[in-house]
Amino acid sequence: MELNIKNLFYGLQQQMQQRLETNRGFISHPGSKGDTLETNWKNLLCDYLPQRYSVDSAFIIDCQNNISEQIDVVIYDRQYSPFVFNQDGVKYIPAESVYAIFEVKQDISKDYIIYAAEKAESVRKLQRTSAPIPHAGGYYEPKPLNKIIAGILTVSSVWTPGLGESFKTHISALSGDQKLDIGCSLNAGAFKFDDENQLIISTTEESLIFFFLNLLIELQKLGTIPAMDILKYAESLESI
């Protein structure tokens, strides 16, 4: 018996599309509709990403008491993160622990692309630390900070075609801390920028498998997060 990975993802994409379209049609409250959309994307990533990655909605903080805007989907390290604050269900994650962030919307549009870019910037501009790593013979040098992947996840697009020239113009206009690296619009296609900064767009039929496999590739490139300099966070305490 053989398992066809492509068909497995096609089926998964159809399930997601049906579930999200049903929710869009029957849930009228904007907040509840948005929460349901976020939950479906988070559940998908939790189910299929390796267990080394955790997925939540959260605020991102740094050692200088700065905080990002609330991020819909954060992929972060839990195994090597010394702390993640959970205050009445609201999570606060150290910037050093973050691998990727995503804004979740019903549709992809110019305004939402800009909104997602501003969210990405609010995380990427945070101060991150990297400490020496002890080993039997001494210390390894602090690991360089990893790139934080940023993107957008939607059900559909306001444009026709969904990821056509209008989309390409607006997504390619972003740069620096506002750049969106990868994303998926289930009913329109998925996209990513490659290592040469060339924009690649999938077919509509392969939007989910394209997004997920390319996200895995980008996460693998990052490896393990740098060791956090905990003393930098402790400097706010009078006793230390």
For each residue, the residues with C-beta under 8 A, 3 or more apart:
1:
2:
3: 8
4: 7 8
5: 8 9 209
6: 9 10 206 209
7: 4 10 11
8: 3 4 5 11 12
9: 5 6 12 13 206 208 209 212
10: 6 7 13 14 205 209
11: 7 8 14 15
12: 8 9 15 16 44 208
13: 9 10 16 17 186 207 208 209
14: 10 11 17 18
15: 11 12 18 19
16: 12 13 19 20 40 44 186 208
17: 13 14 20 21 155 186 187
18: 14 15 21 22
19: 15 16 22 23 40
20: 16 17 23 24 37 40 155 186
21: 17 18 24 25 155
22: 18 19 25 26
23: 19 20 26 27 33 36 37 40
24: 20 21 27 33 106 155
25: 21 22
26: 22 23
27: 23 24 32 33 36
28: 33
29: 32 33
30: 33 34
31: 34 35
32: 27 29 35 36
33: 23 24 27 28 29 30 36 37 106
34: 30 31 37 38 104 105 106
35: 31 32 38 39
36: 23 27 32 33 39 40
37: 20 23 33 34 40 41 104 105 106 155
38: 34 35 41 42 57 72 73 104
39: 35 36 42 43
40: 16 19 20 23 36 37 43 44
41: 37 38 44 45 72 73 102 104 153
42: 38 39 45 46 55 56 57 73
43: 39 40 46 47
44: 12 16 40 41 47 48
45: 41 42 48 49 53 55 73 75
46: 42 43 49 55
47: 43 44
48: 44 45 212
49: 45 46 53 55 75 216 219
50: 53
51:
52: 77 78 79
53: 45 49 50 75 76 77 78 99 219
54: 75 76 77 78
55: 42 45 46 49 73 74 75 76
56: 42 73 74 76 91 93
57: 38 42 70 71 72 73 74 91
58: 70 71 74 76 84 90 91 92 93
59: 67 68 69 70 71 90 91 92 93
60: 67 68 71 74 92 93 94 95 98 101 122 123 126
61: 65 66 67 68 85 92 93 94 95 126
62: 65 66 67 94 95 126 127 128
63: 94 127 129 229 232 233 235
64: 127
65: 61 62 236
66: 61 62 126 127
67: 59 60 61 62 92
68: 59 60 61 71 95 119 122 123 126
69: 59 118 119 122
70: 57 58 59
71: 57 58 59 60 68 74 101 102 103 119 123
72: 38 41 57 102 103 104 153
73: 38 41 42 45 55 56 57 101 102 103 104 153
74: 55 56 57 58 60 71 93 98 100 101
75: 45 49 53 54 55 98 99 100 101 102 149 219
76: 53 54 55 56 58 81 84 93 97 98 99
77: 52 53 54 80 81 97 99 224 225
78: 52 53 54 81 84 97
79: 52
80: 77 97 224 225 227
81: 76 77 78 84 93 94 96 97 225 228
82: 228 230
83: 94
84: 58 76 78 81 91 92 93 94 97
85: 61 91 92 93
86: 89 90 91 92
87: 90 91 92
88:
89: 86
90: 58 59 86 87
91: 56 57 58 59 84 85 86 87
92: 58 59 60 61 67 84 85 86 87
93: 56 58 59 60 61 74 76 81 84 85 97 98
94: 60 61 62 63 81 83 84 97 98 228 233
95: 60 61 62 68 98 123 126 127 128
96: 81 128 129 130 145 225 226 228
97: 76 77 78 80 81 84 93 94 225 228
98: 60 74 75 76 93 94 95 101 123 148
99: 53 75 76 77 146 148 149 219 222 225
100: 74 75 148 149 150 151 215 218 219
101: 60 71 73 74 75 98 119 120 123 148 149 150 151
102: 41 71 72 73 75 116 150 151 152 153 183
103: 71 72 73 112 115 116 119 120 151 152 153
104: 34 37 38 41 72 73 152 153 154
105: 34 37 108 109 112 115 116 152 153 154
106: 24 33 34 37 154 155 156
107: 112 154 155 156 157 158 185
108: 105 112 113 152 154 156 157 158 159 162 163 167 183 185 188
109: 105 112 113 157 158 159
110: 113 114 166 170
111: 114 115
112: 103 105 107 108 109 115 116 152 154
113: 108 109 110 116 117 152 170 171 174 180
114: 110 111 117 118 170
115: 103 105 111 112 118 119
116: 102 103 105 112 113 119 120 150 151 152 180
117: 113 114 120 121 150 174 178 179 180
118: 69 114 115 121 122 178
119: 68 69 71 101 103 115 116 122 123 150
120: 101 103 116 117 123 124 148 150 177 178 179 180
121: 117 118 124 125 176 177 178
122: 60 68 69 118 119 125 126
123: 60 68 71 95 98 101 119 120 126 148 150
124: 120 121 148 150 177
125: 121 122 177
126: 60 61 62 66 68 95 122 123
127: 62 63 64 66 95
128: 62 95 96 145 226
129: 63 96 226 228 229 232
130: 96 142 143 144 145 226 227 228 229
131: 142 226 227 228 229 230 231
132: 139 140 141 142 227
133: 139 140 142 143 227
134: 138 139 140
135: 138 139 140
136:
137:
138: 134 135
139: 132 133 134 135
140: 132 133 134 135 143
141: 132
142: 130 131 132 133 226 227 229
143: 130 133 140 226 227
144: 130 226
145: 96 128 130 226
146: 99 222 223 225 226
147: 222
148: 98 99 100 101 120 123 124
149: 75 99 100 101 181 182 215 218 219 222
150: 100 101 102 116 117 119 120 123 124 179 180 181
151: 100 101 102 103 116 180 181 182 183 184
152: 102 103 104 105 108 112 113 116 180 183
153: 41 72 73 102 103 104 105 183 184 185
154: 104 105 106 107 108 112 157 183 184 185 186 188
155: 17 20 21 24 37 106 107 185 186 187
156: 106 107 108 162 185 186 187 188
157: 107 108 109 154 160 162 163 167 185 187 188
158: 107 108 109
159: 108 109 162 163 164 166 167 188
160: 157 164
161: 164 188
162: 108 156 157 159 167 185 187 188 189 204
163: 108 157 159 167 168 185 188 189 191 201
164: 159 160 161 167 168
165: 168 169
166: 110 159 169 170
167: 108 157 159 162 163 164 170 171 191
168: 163 164 165 171 172 199 201
169: 165 166 172 173
170: 110 113 114 166 167 173 174
171: 113 167 168 174 180 191 199
172: 168 169 199
173: 169 170
174: 113 117 170 171 178 179 180
175: 178 179
176: 121 179
177: 120 121 124 125
178: 117 118 120 121 174 175
179: 117 120 150 174 175 176 193
180: 113 116 117 120 150 151 152 171 174 183
181: 149 150 151 192 193 218
182: 149 151 190 191 192 193 211 214 215 218
183: 102 108 151 152 153 154 180 190 191 192 211
184: 151 153 154 189 190 191 207 208 210 211
185: 107 108 153 154 155 156 157 162 163 188 189 190 207
186: 13 16 17 20 154 155 156 207 208
187: 17 155 156 157 162 204 207
188: 108 154 156 157 159 161 162 163 185 204 207
189: 162 163 184 185 201 202 203 204 207 210
190: 182 183 184 185 201 202 206 207 208 210 211 214
191: 163 167 171 182 183 184 199 200 201 202
192: 181 182 183 199 200 210 211 214 218
193: 179 181 182 197 198 199 200
194: 197 198 200
195:
196:
197: 193 194
198: 193 194
199: 168 171 172 191 192 193
200: 191 192 193 194
201: 163 168 189 190 191
202: 189 190 191 206 207 210 211
203: 189 206 207 210
204: 162 187 188 189 207
205: 10
206: 6 9 190 202 203 209 210
207: 13 184 185 186 187 188 189 190 202 203 204 210 211
208: 9 12 13 16 184 186 190 211 212
209: 5 6 9 10 13 206 212 213
210: 184 189 190 192 202 203 206 207 213 214
211: 182 183 184 190 192 202 207 208 214 215
212: 9 48 208 209 215 216
213: 209 210 216 217
214: 182 190 192 210 211 217 218
215: 100 149 182 211 212 218 219
216: 49 212 213 219 220
217: 213 214 220 221
218: 100 149 181 182 192 214 215 221 222
219: 49 53 75 99 100 149 215 216 222
220: 216 217 223
221: 217 218
222: 99 146 147 149 218 219 225
223: 146 220
224: 77 80
225: 77 80 81 96 97 99 146 222 228
226: 96 128 129 130 131 142 143 144 145 146
227: 80 130 131 132 133 142 143
228: 81 82 94 96 97 129 130 131 225 233
229: 63 129 130 131 142 232 233
230: 82 131 233 234
231: 131 234 235 240
232: 63 129 229 235
233: 63 94 228 229 230 236
234: 230 231 237 240
235: 63 231 232 240
236: 65 233
237: 234 240
238:
239:
240: 231 234 235 237
